[in-house]
Amino acid sequence: YLRGLQGQSDIAEDMLRACWRMAWADGKASRVKRELIGVWGMWLGWSQQQIEALAADHDPMKRAPISSGDDYKGAMALLGIKPDTDPLSIKRAYRRLLSRHHPDKIAGSGANAQQVRVATEKTSELHNAYRVVKARRGFA
């Protein structure tokens, strides 16, 4: 199937971007995930440099760090929590939102590619927000 998309660069790029978003959704992309996406990219007719360039767009370590008070407030708002919310309730809110917006769940409900893409981005935002709140509040 993937080889059949060679020459359809827009579709191929959308597919690879979606793969990288999913690979980085939990904040890390394992070696296995990277290798698999690399193989898929080659099947799509992409060079290793092109594949790695797309990977860099989604690597959270290559994005600007989140540390300001505004980011903390934004993270709390995204998670729907208040400054005095206890850690267990924060974790519950995070998990509830992940369950609601998870791309696999959205895809399984018959959503189109755009809806799955939005869900993947939302999931990444939720992971990032939870990371910010945990770091600021000092819990694991």
N, CA, C and O atoms as a MOPAC input file, in Angstrom:
PM7 MOZYME 1SCF
protein

 N      0.82000 1    -1.20200 1     0.00000 1
 C      0.00000 1     0.00000 1     0.00000 1
 C      0.86100 1     1.26100 1     0.00000 1
 O      0.61400 1     2.17800 1    -0.78300 1
 N      1.86900 1     1.31500 1     0.87100 1
 C      2.69900 1     2.51700 1     0.96600 1
 C      3.46100 1     2.78500 1    -0.32100 1
 O      3.58900 1     3.93500 1    -0.74200 1
 N      3.96700 1     1.73000 1    -0.94600 1
 C      4.70800 1     1.93200 1    -2.19900 1
 C      3.80100 1     2.51700 1    -3.27400 1
 O      4.26800 1     3.22600 1    -4.16600 1
 N      2.51600 1     2.22300 1    -3.19200 1
 C      1.55600 1     2.77000 1    -4.14300 1
 C      1.37200 1     4.27200 1    -4.00400 1
 O      0.82700 1     4.92000 1    -4.89700 1
 N      1.82500 1     4.82800 1    -2.88500 1
 C      1.70100 1     6.27200 1    -2.66100 1
 C      2.92600 1     7.05300 1    -3.13000 1
 O      2.95800 1     8.27800 1    -3.01700 1
 N      3.93800 1     6.35200 1    -3.65700 1
 C      5.11200 1     7.05800 1    -4.17600 1
 C      4.65300 1     8.00600 1    -5.27500 1
 O      3.83600 1     7.64000 1    -6.11900 1
 N      5.17200 1     9.19800 1    -5.25900 1
 C      4.78900 1    10.19700 1    -6.24400 1
 C      3.61300 1    11.05400 1    -5.80300 1
 O      3.31300 1    12.06500 1    -6.43700 1
 N      2.95100 1    10.66700 1    -4.73400 1
 C      1.85300 1    11.46400 1    -4.17600 1
 C      2.38300 1    12.12700 1    -2.90800 1
 O      2.02400 1    11.74900 1    -1.79300 1
 N      3.23800 1    13.11600 1    -3.10400 1
 C      4.01000 1    13.67500 1    -1.99400 1
 C      3.15800 1    14.26000 1    -0.87500 1
 O      3.52600 1    14.14100 1     0.29300 1
 N      2.03600 1    14.88600 1    -1.19400 1
 C      1.20400 1    15.47200 1    -0.13800 1
 C      0.64000 1    14.39900 1     0.78800 1
 O      0.66800 1    14.54600 1     2.01000 1
 N      0.13600 1    13.33500 1     0.20500 1
 C     -0.42900 1    12.24400 1     1.00600 1
 C      0.67900 1    11.56300 1     1.80000 1
 O      0.50400 1    11.26000 1     2.98000 1
 N      1.82500 1    11.32200 1     1.15200 1
 C      2.94800 1    10.68200 1     1.83100 1
 C      3.42000 1    11.52600 1     3.01500 1
 O      3.67600 1    10.99700 1     4.09600 1
 N      3.53300 1    12.82900 1     2.81000 1
 C      3.97600 1    13.70600 1     3.89800 1
 C      2.96800 1    13.70900 1     5.03800 1
 O      3.35600 1    13.64300 1     6.20400 1
 N      1.68100 1    13.78400 1     4.71800 1
 C      0.65000 1    13.73900 1     5.76100 1
 C      0.74700 1    12.44600 1     6.56200 1
 O      0.63000 1    12.45500 1     7.78700 1
 N      0.96200 1    11.33600 1     5.86200 1
 C      1.07900 1    10.04700 1     6.55000 1
 C      2.28200 1    10.01400 1     7.48000 1
 O      2.17400 1     9.59400 1     8.63300 1
 N      3.42600 1    10.45600 1     6.97900 1
 C      4.63000 1    10.44000 1     7.81000 1
 C      4.51100 1    11.40000 1     8.98900 1
 O      4.95300 1    11.08200 1    10.09300 1
 N      3.92700 1    12.55600 1     8.76800 1
 C      3.72200 1    13.49200 1     9.88300 1
 C      2.81900 1    12.86400 1    10.94800 1
 O      3.08100 1    12.99600 1    12.14400 1
 N      1.76900 1    12.18900 1    10.51800 1
 C      0.87300 1    11.52200 1    11.47000 1
 C      1.62700 1    10.43800 1    12.23500 1
 O      1.43200 1    10.27600 1    13.43900 1
 N      2.47700 1     9.70400 1    11.54500 1
 C      3.27000 1     8.66300 1    12.21200 1
 C      4.18700 1     9.27300 1    13.26700 1
 O      4.28300 1     8.76000 1    14.38200 1
 N      4.86100 1    10.36700 1    12.91500 1
 C      5.75200 1    11.01400 1    13.88600 1
 C      4.96700 1    11.58500 1    15.06500 1
 O      5.41900 1    11.49800 1    16.20600 1
 N      3.79800 1    12.16700 1    14.80100 1
 C      2.99100 1    12.69400 1    15.91900 1
 C      2.61300 1    11.56400 1    16.87200 1
 O      2.68200 1    11.72400 1    18.09100 1
 N      2.21600 1    10.43400 1    16.31900 1
 C      1.85000 1     9.30100 1    17.17300 1
 C      3.06600 1     8.75400 1    17.90300 1
 O      2.97300 1     8.38900 1    19.07500 1
 N      4.20900 1     8.69400 1    17.22000 1
 C      5.42600 1     8.18400 1    17.85200 1
 C      5.84300 1     9.05100 1    19.03400 1
 O      6.33200 1     8.54000 1    20.04200 1
 N      5.64900 1    10.36600 1    18.91200 1
 C      6.04900 1    11.29700 1    19.96700 1
 C      4.90800 1    11.62900 1    20.93300 1
 O      5.10300 1    12.42700 1    21.85000 1
 N      3.74000 1    11.04400 1    20.75400 1
 C      2.57400 1    11.41500 1    21.56900 1
 C      2.82100 1    11.25100 1    23.05900 1
 O      2.28500 1    12.01700 1    23.86000 1
 N      3.61900 1    10.26900 1    23.44400 1
 C      3.89000 1    10.06100 1    24.86700 1
 C      5.15900 1    10.77500 1    25.32000 1
 O      5.62500 1    10.56200 1    26.43900 1
 N      5.72100 1    11.62500 1    24.45600 1
 C      6.89600 1    12.40200 1    24.83100 1
 C      8.21900 1    11.77400 1    24.44900 1
 O      9.26700 1    12.39500 1    24.63000 1
 N      8.19900 1    10.55600 1    23.92400 1
 C      9.43700 1     9.90000 1    23.50300 1
 C      9.13900 1     8.97800 1    22.32300 1
 O      8.06500 1     8.38200 1    22.23500 1
 N     10.09600 1     8.87500 1    21.43400 1
 C      9.96400 1     7.96900 1    20.28900 1
 C     11.07200 1     6.92700 1    20.41000 1
 O     12.25200 1     7.25500 1    20.29200 1
 N     10.69900 1     5.69500 1    20.64100 1
 C     11.68500 1     4.62700 1    20.82600 1
 C     12.44200 1     4.35400 1    19.52900 1
 O     12.03600 1     4.77900 1    18.44800 1
 N     13.54100 1     3.64100 1    19.66600 1
 C     14.34400 1     3.26300 1    18.50800 1
 C     13.50100 1     2.45200 1    17.53100 1
 O     13.59700 1     2.64700 1    16.31900 1
 N     12.67800 1     1.54800 1    18.04700 1
 C     11.82600 1     0.70800 1    17.19900 1
 C     10.84400 1     1.56600 1    16.40000 1
 O     10.65800 1     1.35100 1    15.20300 1
 N     10.21900 1     2.53600 1    17.06400 1
 C      9.28600 1     3.42800 1    16.36700 1
 C     10.00700 1     4.20100 1    15.26800 1
 O      9.50200 1     4.33300 1    14.15300 1
 N     11.19800 1     4.71200 1    15.59500 1
 C     11.96700 1     5.49100 1    14.62000 1
 C     12.34000 1     4.64000 1    13.40400 1
 O     12.22400 1     5.07800 1    12.26000 1
 N     12.79200 1     3.41400 1    13.67900 1
 C     13.18900 1     2.53400 1    12.57800 1
 C     11.99700 1     2.17600 1    11.69800 1
 O     12.10800 1     2.15900 1    10.47200 1
 N     10.87000 1     1.89300 1    12.31700 1
 C      9.67700 1     1.53400 1    11.56100 1
 C      9.21900 1     2.69000 1    10.66700 1
 O      8.89300 1     2.48600 1     9.49800 1
 N      9.19700 1     3.88300 1    11.21400 1
 C      8.80400 1     5.04700 1    10.41300 1
 C      9.82600 1     5.28500 1     9.30400 1
 O      9.46700 1     5.70200 1     8.20200 1
 N     11.09500 1     5.01900 1     9.59600 1
 C     12.12500 1     5.13800 1     8.56100 1
 C     11.87900 1     4.19100 1     7.39600 1
 O     12.00200 1     4.58300 1     6.23600 1
 N     11.53300 1     2.94900 1     7.70300 1
 C     11.22000 1     1.96400 1     6.65400 1
 C     10.00800 1     2.41700 1     5.85100 1
 O     10.01700 1     2.37700 1     4.62100 1
 N      8.96700 1     2.84700 1     6.55500 1
 C      7.76200 1     3.31500 1     5.85900 1
 C      8.08900 1     4.50100 1     4.95100 1
 O      7.61000 1     4.57900 1     3.82000 1
 N      8.90100 1     5.41300 1     5.45500 1
 C      9.29300 1     6.56900 1     4.65500 1
 C     10.04100 1     6.16800 1     3.39300 1
 O      9.81300 1     6.73000 1     2.32100 1
 N     10.93700 1     5.19000 1     3.52400 1
 C     11.67100 1     4.69800 1     2.35000 1
 C     10.70000 1     4.08300 1     1.34300 1
 O     10.83600 1     4.29000 1     0.13700 1
 N      9.72100 1     3.32700 1     1.84100 1
 C      8.71800 1     2.73300 1     0.94700 1
 C      7.92700 1     3.81600 1     0.22000 1
 O      7.46200 1     3.61000 1    -0.90100 1
 N      7.78000 1     4.96400 1     0.86400 1
 C      7.06500 1     6.08100 1     0.24100 1
 C      7.95500 1     6.87300 1    -0.72300 1
 O      7.50000 1     7.81100 1    -1.37700 1
 N      9.23200 1     6.47900 1    -0.79800 1
 C     10.14800 1     7.15000 1    -1.71500 1
 C     10.88400 1     8.33400 1    -1.11300 1
 O     11.43800 1     9.15100 1    -1.84900 1
 N     10.90200 1     8.44500 1     0.20200 1
 C     11.56000 1     9.56300 1     0.87700 1
 C     12.99300 1     9.17600 1     1.23400 1
 O     13.29500 1     8.00600 1     1.46800 1
 N     13.86900 1    10.18200 1     1.27200 1
 C     15.24700 1     9.95800 1     1.70900 1
 C     15.29300 1     9.95100 1     3.23600 1
 O     14.37700 1    10.43200 1     3.90200 1
 N     16.37400 1     9.40000 1     3.77000 1
 C     16.53800 1     9.37300 1     5.22700 1
 C     16.56800 1    10.79300 1     5.79200 1
 O     16.04300 1    11.03700 1     6.87800 1
 N     17.17600 1    11.72700 1     5.06800 1
 C     17.24800 1    13.11900 1     5.52300 1
 C     15.85600 1    13.74600 1     5.59400 1
 O     15.55200 1    14.48000 1     6.53500 1
 N     15.01800 1    13.46200 1     4.61100 1
 C     13.65700 1    13.99900 1     4.62200 1
 C     12.86100 1    13.43400 1     5.79800 1
 O     12.10500 1    14.15200 1     6.45300 1
 N     13.04000 1    12.15700 1     6.05200 1
 C     12.32000 1    11.49700 1     7.15200 1
 C     12.75500 1    12.09200 1     8.48800 1
 O     11.91900 1    12.37800 1     9.34500 1
 N     14.06600 1    12.27800 1     8.66500 1
 C     14.58200 1    12.84600 1     9.91400 1
 C     14.15800 1    14.30200 1    10.09200 1
 O     13.93700 1    14.74800 1    11.21800 1
 N     14.04500 1    15.03800 1     8.99800 1
 C     13.58700 1    16.43100 1     9.09200 1
 C     12.15700 1    16.48400 1     9.62200 1
 O     11.82600 1    17.34200 1    10.44100 1
 N     11.31200 1    15.57000 1     9.15700 1
 C      9.94400 1    15.51000 1     9.68500 1
 C      9.95600 1    15.10800 1    11.15400 1
 O      9.17100 1    15.62100 1    11.95000 1
 N     10.84400 1    14.19400 1    11.50800 1
 C     10.93500 1    13.75400 1    12.90500 1
 C     11.27000 1    14.93000 1    13.81100 1
 O     10.70200 1    15.06600 1    14.89400 1
 N     12.18900 1    15.77700 1    13.36900 1
 C     12.61400 1    16.92300 1    14.18000 1
 C     11.46200 1    17.88500 1    14.44500 1
 O     11.42700 1    18.53800 1    15.48800 1
 N     10.51900 1    17.97800 1    13.51000 1
 C      9.36300 1    18.85800 1    13.70300 1
 C      8.50200 1    18.42700 1    14.88400 1
 O      7.78900 1    19.24600 1    15.46500 1
 N      8.56400 1    17.15300 1    15.23800 1
 C      7.68100 1    16.61900 1    16.27800 1
 C      8.41600 1    16.23700 1    17.56100 1
 O      7.78300 1    15.81400 1    18.52800 1
 N      9.73000 1    16.38000 1    17.58200 1
 C     10.53500 1    16.01800 1    18.74900 1
 C     10.37600 1    17.08300 1    19.83100 1
 O     10.80100 1    18.22200 1    19.63800 1
 N      9.76500 1    16.72800 1    20.97700 1
 C      9.55700 1    17.72900 1    22.03100 1
 C     10.86100 1    18.29600 1    22.59000 1
 O     10.87000 1    19.40700 1    23.12000 1
 N     11.94900 1    17.56000 1    22.48300 1
 C     13.22800 1    18.04500 1    22.99700 1
 C     13.79000 1    19.16300 1    22.11600 1
 O     14.67200 1    19.90700 1    22.54600 1
 N     13.29300 1    19.28200 1    20.90600 1
 C     13.77100 1    20.32100 1    19.99700 1
 C     12.83800 1    21.51500 1    19.96200 1
 O     13.04800 1    22.45600 1    19.19600 1
 N     11.80600 1    21.47500 1    20.79300 1
 C     10.88300 1    22.60400 1    20.89400 1
 C     11.30900 1    23.48000 1    22.06700 1
 O     12.11400 1    23.06900 1    22.90300 1
 N     10.76700 1    24.67300 1    22.11800 1
 C     11.07500 1    25.58100 1    23.22200 1
 C     10.56600 1    24.99300 1    24.53100 1
 O      9.45100 1    24.47400 1    24.57600 1
 N     11.36100 1    25.06400 1    25.59900 1
 C     10.91400 1    24.52500 1    26.88100 1
 C      9.74100 1    25.31500 1    27.45200 1
 O      9.58700 1    26.51100 1    27.20300 1
 N      8.93400 1    24.61900 1    28.21300 1
 C      7.78600 1    25.26600 1    28.85100 1
 C      8.13800 1    25.48400 1    30.31300 1
 O      8.36700 1    24.52500 1    31.05000 1
 N      8.18100 1    26.74300 1    30.73400 1
 C      8.57300 1    26.99200 1    32.11400 1
 C      7.93000 1    28.22900 1    32.71800 1
 O      8.01800 1    28.43000 1    33.92900 1
 N      7.30000 1    29.04600 1    31.92600 1
 C      6.76700 1    30.29100 1    32.46900 1
 C      5.46500 1    30.06400 1    33.23100 1
 O      4.81500 1    29.02900 1    33.08600 1
 N      5.10400 1    31.04600 1    34.03700 1
 C      3.85200 1    30.98100 1    34.78100 1
 C      2.64500 1    30.91100 1    33.86900 1
 O      1.66200 1    30.23900 1    34.18100 1
 N      2.71600 1    31.60800 1    32.73600 1
 C      1.60700 1    31.56200 1    31.78300 1
 C      1.40900 1    30.15300 1    31.24300 1
 O      0.27800 1    29.70900 1    31.04900 1
 N      2.52900 1    29.44200 1    30.99700 1
 C      2.43100 1    28.07000 1    30.51100 1
 C      1.79700 1    27.16800 1    31.56800 1
 O      1.00600 1    26.28200 1    31.24500 1
 N      2.14900 1    27.39700 1    32.82900 1
 C      1.56600 1    26.61700 1    33.92100 1
 C      0.06300 1    26.87700 1    34.00100 1
 O     -0.72800 1    25.94700 1    34.15700 1
 N     -0.32200 1    28.13800 1    33.89600 1
 C     -1.75100 1    28.47600 1    33.93200 1
 C     -2.47700 1    27.85600 1    32.74500 1
 O     -3.58700 1    27.34200 1    32.88700 1
 N     -1.85200 1    27.90600 1    31.58200 1
 C     -2.44400 1    27.30000 1    30.39100 1
 C     -2.57700 1    25.79500 1    30.53300 1
 O     -3.57300 1    25.20900 1    30.10800 1
 N     -1.56500 1    25.16700 1    31.13300 1
 C     -1.60700 1    23.71900 1    31.35100 1
 C     -2.73700 1    23.35800 1    32.31500 1
 O     -3.45800 1    22.38300 1    32.10100 1
 N     -2.88500 1    24.14900 1    33.37400 1
 C     -3.98100 1    23.88900 1    34.32400 1
 C     -5.33100 1    24.05100 1    33.63400 1
 O     -6.24100 1    23.25000 1    33.84700 1
 N     -5.46100 1    25.08000 1    32.81300 1
 C     -6.72600 1    25.30900 1    32.10700 1
 C     -7.02600 1    24.15400 1    31.15600 1
 O     -8.16600 1    23.69400 1    31.08100 1
 N     -6.01900 1    23.68700 1    30.43600 1
 C     -6.21300 1    22.57900 1    29.49900 1
 C     -6.66200 1    21.31500 1    30.23200 1
 O     -7.51300 1    20.57100 1    29.74500 1
 N     -6.07800 1    21.08300 1    31.40800 1
 C     -6.44300 1    19.90000 1    32.19000 1
 C     -7.71800 1    20.11100 1    33.00400 1
 O     -8.26400 1    19.15900 1    33.56200 1
 N     -8.19100 1    21.34800 1    33.07300 1
 C     -9.41500 1    21.64100 1    33.81400 1
 C     -9.24200 1    21.53100 1    35.31700 1
 O    -10.13800 1    21.06900 1    36.02300 1
 N     -8.08300 1    21.95800 1    35.80400 1
 C     -7.78700 1    21.86700 1    37.23600 1
 C     -7.51700 1    23.25200 1    37.80300 1
 O     -7.34900 1    24.22500 1    37.06800 1
 N     -7.47800 1    23.31400 1    39.14000 1
 C     -7.19600 1    24.56500 1    39.85100 1
 C     -5.85800 1    24.43400 1    40.57500 1
 O     -5.35400 1    23.32300 1    40.74100 1
 N     -5.27800 1    25.55600 1    41.00900 1
 C     -3.97700 1    25.49500 1    41.68800 1
 C     -3.95900 1    24.61100 1    42.93700 1
 O     -2.91000 1    24.08000 1    43.30000 1
 N     -5.10200 1    24.45000 1    43.59300 1
 C     -5.13000 1    23.65400 1    44.82200 1
 C     -5.61400 1    22.21800 1    44.60000 1
 O     -5.86800 1    21.49800 1    45.56600 1
 N     -5.74500 1    21.79400 1    43.34400 1
 C     -6.17900 1    20.42700 1    43.05800 1
 C     -5.09300 1    19.45300 1    43.49900 1
 O     -3.91200 1    19.66500 1    43.22200 1
 N     -5.49300 1    18.38200 1    44.18600 1
 C     -4.51900 1    17.41100 1    44.68400 1
 C     -3.97900 1    16.55800 1    43.52700 1
 O     -4.64400 1    16.41000 1    42.50200 1
 N     -2.76000 1    15.99200 1    43.69600 1
 C     -2.12300 1    15.22500 1    42.62200 1
 C     -2.97100 1    14.06700 1    42.07400 1
 O     -2.97700 1    13.83400 1    40.86500 1
 N     -3.67100 1    13.35400 1    42.92700 1
 C     -4.49200 1    12.23600 1    42.45400 1
 C     -5.61600 1    12.73000 1    41.54400 1
 O     -5.91000 1    12.10500 1    40.52500 1
 N     -6.23400 1    13.83000 1    41.90200 1
 C     -7.30500 1    14.39800 1    41.06800 1
 C     -6.75500 1    14.94000 1    39.75000 1
 O     -7.42600 1    14.87700 1    38.71900 1
 N     -5.54100 1    15.47100 1    39.78700 1
 C     -4.89800 1    15.94600 1    38.55500 1
 C     -4.67700 1    14.76600 1    37.61500 1
 O     -4.96300 1    14.84300 1    36.42000 1
 N     -4.16200 1    13.67600 1    38.17400 1
 C     -3.91200 1    12.48200 1    37.36300 1
 C     -5.21600 1    11.94400 1    36.77800 1
 O     -5.24700 1    11.53800 1    35.61600 1
 N     -6.27900 1    11.93500 1    37.55700 1
 C     -7.58700 1    11.46900 1    37.06100 1
 C     -8.09300 1    12.35200 1    35.92200 1
 O     -8.59400 1    11.85100 1    34.91500 1
 N     -7.95900 1    13.65900 1    36.08600 1
 C     -8.40900 1    14.59100 1    35.04400 1
 C     -7.61800 1    14.36000 1    33.75800 1
 O     -8.18500 1    14.33500 1    32.66600 1
 N     -6.31500 1    14.19300 1    33.90000 1
 C     -5.44200 1    13.93800 1    32.75100 1
 C     -5.85100 1    12.65100 1    32.03500 1
 O     -5.99800 1    12.63700 1    30.81300 1
 N     -6.03200 1    11.58600 1    32.78500 1
 C     -6.40600 1    10.29800 1    32.18300 1
 C     -7.78700 1    10.35200 1    31.53600 1
 O     -7.99900 1     9.75900 1    30.47800 1
 N     -8.71100 1    11.04500 1    32.15300 1
 C    -10.05800 1    11.17800 1    31.58500 1
 C     -9.99300 1    11.89700 1    30.23600 1
 O    -10.63000 1    11.48200 1    29.26800 1
 N     -9.21200 1    12.98100 1    30.18700 1
 C     -9.07100 1    13.72600 1    28.93600 1
 C     -8.33900 1    12.90600 1    27.87200 1
 O     -8.70100 1    12.94900 1    26.69700 1
 N     -7.30900 1    12.15900 1    28.28300 1
 C     -6.61200 1    11.29800 1    27.32900 1
 C     -7.56400 1    10.26900 1    26.73900 1
 O     -7.55300 1    10.02000 1    25.53400 1
 N     -8.37800 1     9.68100 1    27.58500 1
 C     -9.33800 1     8.68600 1    27.11100 1
 C    -10.31300 1     9.30200 1    26.11600 1
 O    -10.65100 1     8.68400 1    25.10700 1
 N    -10.75500 1    10.49300 1    26.39500 1
 C    -11.73500 1    11.16900 1    25.54900 1
 C    -11.14700 1    11.57000 1    24.19300 1
 O    -11.84500 1    11.52700 1    23.18000 1
 N     -9.87000 1    11.95900 1    24.17100 1
 C     -9.27400 1    12.51700 1    22.95600 1
 C     -8.25400 1    11.61000 1    22.27800 1
 O     -7.61300 1    12.03200 1    21.31500 1
 N     -8.08600 1    10.38100 1    22.74900 1
 C     -7.03800 1     9.52200 1    22.19400 1
 C     -7.29100 1     9.23800 1    20.71300 1
 O     -8.40900 1     8.88900 1    20.33500 1
 N     -6.26000 1     9.38600 1    19.86700 1
 C     -6.45200 1     9.19900 1    18.42500 1
 C     -6.93100 1     7.79900 1    18.04300 1
 O     -7.69800 1     7.65400 1    17.09100 1
 N     -6.49500 1     6.77100 1    18.76400 1
 C     -6.96200 1     5.41700 1    18.44800 1
 C     -8.46500 1     5.29600 1    18.67500 1
 O     -9.17200 1     4.66600 1    17.88900 1
 N     -8.93800 1     5.89500 1    19.74200 1
 C    -10.37400 1     5.86000 1    20.03200 1
 C    -11.15100 1     6.64400 1    18.96700 1
 O    -12.20400 1     6.20800 1    18.50300 1
 N    -10.61600 1     7.79500 1    18.59700 1
 C    -11.25700 1     8.62400 1    17.57600 1
 C    -11.28000 1     7.88200 1    16.23800 1
 O    -12.30200 1     7.85700 1    15.55200 1
 N    -10.14800 1     7.27900 1    15.87400 1
 C    -10.06700 1     6.53600 1    14.60900 1
 C    -11.03300 1     5.35600 1    14.61300 1
 O    -11.67100 1     5.06600 1    13.60100 1
 N    -11.14000 1     4.67700 1    15.75700 1
 C    -12.03600 1     3.53200 1    15.87100 1
 C    -13.50400 1     3.89500 1    15.77400 1
 O    -14.34700 1     3.03800 1    15.51000 1
 N    -13.80900 1     5.16400 1    15.98600 1
 C    -15.20800 1     5.59000 1    15.91200 1
 C    -15.60500 1     6.00400 1    14.49300 1
 O    -16.71300 1     6.49100 1    14.26500 1
 N    -14.68100 1     5.80300 1    13.53900 1
 C    -14.99400 1     6.11900 1    12.15200 1
 C    -14.63500 1     7.52600 1    11.72500 1
 O    -15.12800 1     8.01000 1    10.70600 1
 N    -13.78300 1     8.19100 1    12.49100 1
 C    -13.39600 1     9.57000 1    12.17200 1
 C    -12.52800 1     9.61600 1    10.91600 1
 O    -11.89400 1     8.62900 1    10.54200 1
 N    -12.51400 1    10.77600 1    10.28000 1
 C    -11.66200 1    10.94700 1     9.09700 1
 C    -10.23300 1    11.29700 1     9.52900 1
 O     -9.96600 1    11.49600 1    10.71400 1
 N     -9.32400 1    11.36800 1     8.55900 1
 C     -7.90800 1    11.60800 1     8.84500 1
 C     -7.67900 1    12.93600 1     9.56100 1
 O     -6.83500 1    13.01400 1    10.45300 1
 N     -8.40600 1    13.96300 1     9.19100 1
 C     -8.25000 1    15.27200 1     9.83700 1
 C     -8.64400 1    15.19800 1    11.31100 1
 O     -7.96400 1    15.77400 1    12.16100 1
 N     -9.72300 1    14.50300 1    11.61900 1
 C    -10.16300 1    14.37500 1    13.01000 1
 C     -9.14000 1    13.59000 1    13.83000 1
 O     -8.89600 1    13.91900 1    14.99100 1
 N     -8.54500 1    12.56500 1    13.24200 1
 C     -7.51100 1    11.79200 1    13.93400 1
 C     -6.27900 1    12.66400 1    14.14800 1
 O     -5.65300 1    12.59600 1    15.20600 1
 N     -5.92200 1    13.47900 1    13.16400 1
 C     -4.77800 1    14.39000 1    13.28200 1
 C     -4.99800 1    15.37400 1    14.43300 1
 O     -4.09100 1    15.61700 1    15.22900 1
 N     -6.18200 1    15.92800 1    14.51500 1
 C     -6.51000 1    16.86800 1    15.59400 1
 C     -6.43500 1    16.15900 1    16.94600 1
 O     -5.91500 1    16.71500 1    17.91300 1
 N     -6.95100 1    14.93800 1    17.01300 1
 C     -6.91500 1    14.17200 1    18.26200 1
 C     -5.47600 1    13.87100 1    18.66800 1
 O     -5.14500 1    13.91000 1    19.85300 1
 N     -4.62800 1    13.57300 1    17.70300 1
 C     -3.21700 1    13.30100 1    17.99500 1
 C     -2.54200 1    14.54300 1    18.56400 1
 O     -1.78100 1    14.45500 1    19.52800 1
 N     -2.81900 1    15.68500 1    17.97300 1
 C     -2.24700 1    16.93700 1    18.47400 1
 C     -2.77200 1    17.26400 1    19.87000 1
 O     -2.01800 1    17.72300 1    20.72800 1
 N     -4.05200 1    17.03000 1    20.09200 1
 C     -4.65100 1    17.28200 1    21.40900 1
 C     -4.00500 1    16.37700 1    22.45600 1
 O     -3.71000 1    16.81900 1    23.56700 1
 N     -3.78600 1    15.11200 1    22.10000 1
 C     -3.14800 1    14.17500 1    23.02100 1
 C     -1.74500 1    14.64900 1    23.37400 1
 O     -1.33800 1    14.58400 1    24.53400 1
 N     -1.01400 1    15.12100 1    22.38900 1
 C      0.32800 1    15.64200 1    22.63800 1
 C      0.27700 1    16.85800 1    23.56700 1
 O      1.10700 1    16.99100 1    24.46600 1
 N     -0.68800 1    17.73400 1    23.35000 1
 C     -0.85700 1    18.90400 1    24.22100 1
 C     -1.18000 1    18.47200 1    25.65100 1
 O     -0.68200 1    19.06500 1    26.60700 1
 N     -2.00500 1    17.45100 1    25.79700 1
 C     -2.35300 1    16.95700 1    27.13100 1
 C     -1.13200 1    16.37400 1    27.83000 1
 O     -0.91800 1    16.62800 1    29.01500 1
 N     -0.32000 1    15.58600 1    27.09900 1
 C      0.91400 1    15.03800 1    27.67800 1
 C      1.81400 1    16.17600 1    28.15600 1
 O      2.35800 1    16.13100 1    29.25900 1
 N      1.96100 1    17.18100 1    27.32300 1
 C      2.82200 1    18.31200 1    27.65400 1
 C      2.28500 1    19.08100 1    28.86400 1
 O      3.04800 1    19.45100 1    29.75700 1
 N      0.98400 1    19.31700 1    28.89000 1
 C      0.37500 1    20.04000 1    30.01300 1
 C      0.56800 1    19.27400 1    31.32000 1
 O      0.89100 1    19.86600 1    32.34900 1
 N      0.37300 1    17.97500 1    31.27600 1
 C      0.53800 1    17.15700 1    32.48100 1
 C      1.99500 1    17.19500 1    32.94800 1
 O      2.26700 1    17.26600 1    34.14700 1
 N      2.92500 1    17.14900 1    31.99800 1
 C      4.34500 1    17.22800 1    32.33500 1
 C      4.65800 1    18.55700 1    33.01900 1
 O      5.39300 1    18.58600 1    34.00700 1
 N      4.10900 1    19.65600 1    32.50400 1
 C      4.34100 1    20.98400 1    33.08100 1
 C      3.79800 1    21.05100 1    34.50800 1
 O      4.47600 1    21.53900 1    35.41200 1
 N      2.58400 1    20.56400 1    34.70300 1
 C      1.96500 1    20.61500 1    36.03400 1
 C      2.74200 1    19.74300 1    37.01300 1
 O      2.99500 1    20.15500 1    38.14500 1
 N      3.12400 1    18.53300 1    36.58300 1
 C      3.89400 1    17.65300 1    37.47300 1
 C      5.21500 1    18.29800 1    37.86800 1
 O      5.60500 1    18.25200 1    39.03500 1
 N      5.90200 1    18.89700 1    36.90700 1
 C      7.19000 1    19.52800 1    37.20200 1
 C      7.01300 1    20.70700 1    38.15300 1
 O      7.79700 1    20.87600 1    39.08700 1
 N      6.00800 1    21.50600 1    37.92500 1
 C      5.76900 1    22.69100 1    38.76100 1
 C      5.34300 1    22.30800 1    40.17200 1
 O      5.76200 1    22.92600 1    41.15000 1
 N      4.50100 1    21.27400 1    40.26200 1
 C      3.97600 1    20.86000 1    41.56400 1
 C      4.88700 1    19.86300 1    42.28100 1
 O      4.72500 1    19.62400 1    43.47800 1
 N      5.84600 1    19.28200 1    41.55300 1
 C      6.82100 1    18.38900 1    42.17400 1
 C      6.29800 1    17.01400 1    42.53100 1
 O      6.62900 1    16.48900 1    43.59400 1
 N      5.49400 1    16.42100 1    41.67600 1
 C      5.06600 1    15.03900 1    41.91200 1
 C      5.28600 1    14.21600 1    40.65400 1
 O      5.42400 1    14.75200 1    39.55500 1
 N      5.31400 1    12.90100 1    40.83800 1
 C      5.60000 1    12.00600 1    39.69800 1
 C      4.35000 1    11.43500 1    39.10000 1
 O      4.42000 1    10.66900 1    38.13900 1

